[in-house]
Amino acid sequence: MHQEYTNGKFIISTDPEKLDLGVIHGYLANESYWAEKIPPEVVAQAIEHSLNFGLYVNTGEQIGYARVITDFTTFAYLCDVFVLPKYRGKGLAKWLMASVMAQPDLQNLRRFMLMTKDAHRLYTRYGFAPVKDPANCLEIARPGLYKNSAGSEQ
């Protein structure tokens, strides 16, 4: 069942049918530091396999997004969170995060993770904290994967 939250003229919905791939891909590929030049088909596949939170003006225009990769039982990873620059400074990122954290399917998880370079103040207010023992956290990182791939330079 899809969730919907309203706040004045703004709406957050978990209905994937409402998502605007052009807006999401446009931001991720051209404005984010973490998914620069990501191909649209990769974004579409990621959306298909995730719990999505679209942020909209009541006209239906998408102005923000958050994606959660999860098994809905023990683990979740929050990623691709953004509010378009024109709509920043209105508390919408905080409301988007509050909506993610209130999602019934994400309660009582053993671990909920994210990575951020610059938004620690936003996420710590919702309970996120630095990894207690970074030595226990391992990764395979491929920075610039999309930026350097031959197919994305066309």
Secondary structure, DSSP 8 states (H G I E B T S, - for coil): ---EEEETTEEEE--GGG--HHHHHHHHHHT-SSSTT--HHHHHHHHHTSEEEEEEETTS-EEEEEEEEE-SSSEEEEEEEEE-GGGTTSSHHHHHHHHHHH-GGGTT-SEEEE--SS-HHHHHTTT----S-GGG------TTHHHH-GGGG-
